[in-house]
Amino acid sequence: HGGEELGNVPEQLDAIVRQLQQLRDNQLLPEGLLEVCERLLLVATTKPSKNKPKTKKAIGEDAEALAVFESALTKFDVLEVVFEQGKEAMAAQQSELIEQVTKDLVKDYAAVEDEALKRATKVVRSQVGARFGAWGRNQHGSA
């Protein structure tokens, strides 16, 4: 596994999350950093279940796909930078994220590829859309 030479990543992430929680109200803390680190900790500490029935539908948000999405974000440019490059760049980034999340769901959670693609598409579009909306509001609010 990658990162083994870095020590116990879940323990390190847990320590970072606890420190960020103490700094939650600090204005210098980038918006969303705590949430991203909490999701990374979830990814780092969640073991894929081999015994899950394939027909079980997720209730509400797809936690596995969301965790994989957050992990995939670390492999790409920061979304806000992509948003500044325009709709074409955003669409390309979304396609790459959908592809990566699909691969990771199949590899890490033994998802069937067609179902993984549907889950990845739903989560990526939802998350990128929400972040684009927040980015747009921040752009108009700070102008």
Salt bridges, closest charged atoms under 4 A:
ASP14 OD2 - ARG18 NH2 2.95
ASP62 OD2 - ARG119 NE 2.50
GLU64 OE2 - LYS52 NZ 2.26
GLU64 OE1 - ARG119 NH2 2.92
GLU70 OE2 - ARG39 NH1 2.97
GLU70 OE2 - ARG131 NH2 2.62
GLU99 OE2 - LYS103 NZ 3.30
ASP104 OD2 - LYS75 NZ 3.50
ASP108 OD1 - LYS107 NZ 3.28
